[in-house]
Amino acid sequence: MARIGTSGWTYPHWRHVLYEGVPSARWLERYAAEFDTVELNGSFYRWPSTERFTAWADRVPPGFSIAVKAPRGLSHGKRLADPAVWLDRIRTSTDALGPHRGPLLVQLPPDMARDDARLDSFLDAVPDGLHPVMELRHPSWVDEAVFDILARHDAASCVMSGAGLPCELRATSSLVYARLHGPDPHTLYAGSYSDDDLRWWRDRIREWEGAGHEVRVYFDNDGEGHAVRNARTLREMLASGG
């Protein structure tokens, strides 16, 4: 079955949704007791030490998977140019996750327009073992030639749901990776998906799985604990067979 989780886990406002009575030092263990995957998004803002990755790996159970968001120095600062130094650092750090290492999410800035040559060059440089997922937010990236580049590298085109983002249900890789940033039509990371919305995503997941793809879905609408509730509901819908 698809892996369903959230983007991050260290949210104080989840205390009454997921962490009731749990000290913050044990939040990852509590999270991993309920979900089998998480997307590490703090790495986008400040890249953690290799020791931190090792510690996280030691705190989660067998079968738990940690997707890692690439640092903004690579995606927003360098805009994928000259990536070798960053990719070496990413590989070294994420190697410490061992069997818990999941895909590498690379979120490009919304004002970064399509650049096929830069995308192709970057994907050529990604080391073996890092399964890249490209979140291409500028609408100019929605093009068959771009999807062909991604497919040639077995790189996933991130399926996005959120205000102002192009939602393209394209599977360019063995992996389908979706980020659900909230249903609010005006503001990212806001609102709670309705049951009808989640049933629609359940059906898409089943279609992707029926075509032989691994599927991961991460909820990024963390406000008021919506991400946790939505992830629970979607997982239950998939498990019920209904």
Secondary structure as the mmCIF struct_conf table of DSSP 4:
data_model
#
loop_
_struct_conf.conf_type_id
_struct_conf.id
_struct_conf.beg_label_comp_id
_struct_conf.beg_label_asym_id
_struct_conf.beg_label_seq_id
_struct_conf.end_label_comp_id
_struct_conf.end_label_asym_id
_struct_conf.end_label_seq_id
STRN STRN1 ARG A 3 SER A 7
BEND BEND1 TRP A 9 TRP A 9
HELX_RH_3T_P HELX_RH_3T_P1 PRO A 12 TRP A 14
TURN_TY1_P TURN_TY1_P1 ARG A 15 LEU A 18
TURN_TY1_P TURN_TY1_P2 GLU A 20 GLY A 21
HELX_RH_3T_P HELX_RH_3T_P2 SER A 24 ARG A 26
HELX_RH_AL_P HELX_RH_AL_P1 TRP A 27 GLU A 34
BEND BEND2 ASP A 36 ASP A 36
STRN STRN2 THR A 37 LEU A 40
HELX_RH_3T_P HELX_RH_3T_P3 GLY A 42 PHE A 44
TURN_TY1_P TURN_TY1_P3 TYR A 45 TYR A 45
BEND BEND3 ARG A 46 ARG A 46
HELX_LH_PP_P HELX_LH_PP_P1 TRP A 47 SER A 49
HELX_RH_AL_P HELX_RH_AL_P2 THR A 50 ARG A 59
BEND BEND4 VAL A 60 VAL A 60
TURN_TY1_P TURN_TY1_P4 PRO A 62 GLY A 63
STRN STRN3 SER A 65 LYS A 69
HELX_LH_PP_P HELX_LH_PP_P2 ALA A 70 PRO A 71
HELX_RH_AL_P HELX_RH_AL_P3 ARG A 72 ARG A 72
HELX_RH_PI_P HELX_RH_PI_P1 GLY A 73 GLY A 77
BEND BEND5 LYS A 78 LYS A 78
TURN_TY1_P TURN_TY1_P5 ARG A 79 LEU A 80
BEND BEND6 ALA A 81 ASP A 82
HELX_RH_AL_P HELX_RH_AL_P4 ALA A 84 ASP A 95
TURN_TY1_P TURN_TY1_P6 ALA A 96 LEU A 97
HELX_RH_3T_P HELX_RH_3T_P4 GLY A 98 HIS A 100
STRN STRN4 ARG A 101 GLN A 107
TURN_TY1_P TURN_TY1_P7 PRO A 110 ASP A 111
HELX_RH_AL_P HELX_RH_AL_P5 ASP A 116 ALA A 125
BEND BEND7 VAL A 126 VAL A 126
HELX_LH_PP_P HELX_LH_PP_P3 PRO A 127 PRO A 127
TURN_TY1_P TURN_TY1_P8 ASP A 128 GLY A 129
STRN STRN5 PRO A 132 GLU A 135
BEND BEND8 HIS A 138 HIS A 138
HELX_RH_3T_P HELX_RH_3T_P5 PRO A 139 TRP A 141
BEND BEND9 ASP A 143 ASP A 143
HELX_RH_AL_P HELX_RH_AL_P6 GLU A 144 ARG A 152
TURN_TY1_P TURN_TY1_P9 HIS A 153 ASP A 154
STRN STRN6 ALA A 156 SER A 157
STRN STRN7 VAL A 159 SER A 161
BEND BEND10 GLY A 162 GLY A 162
TURN_TY1_P TURN_TY1_P10 ALA A 163 GLY A 164
BEND BEND11 SER A 173 SER A 174
STRN STRN8 LEU A 175 LEU A 180
BEND BEND12 PRO A 183 PRO A 183
BEND BEND13 PRO A 185 THR A 187
TURN_TY1_P TURN_TY1_P11 LEU A 188 TYR A 189
BEND BEND14 GLY A 191 GLY A 191
HELX_RH_AL_P HELX_RH_AL_P7 ASP A 195 GLY A 210
TURN_TY1_P TURN_TY1_P12 ALA A 211 GLY A 212
STRN STRN9 GLU A 214 PHE A 219
HELX_RH_3T_P HELX_RH_3T_P6 GLY A 223 GLY A 225
HELX_RH_AL_P HELX_RH_AL_P8 HIS A 226 SER A 240
#
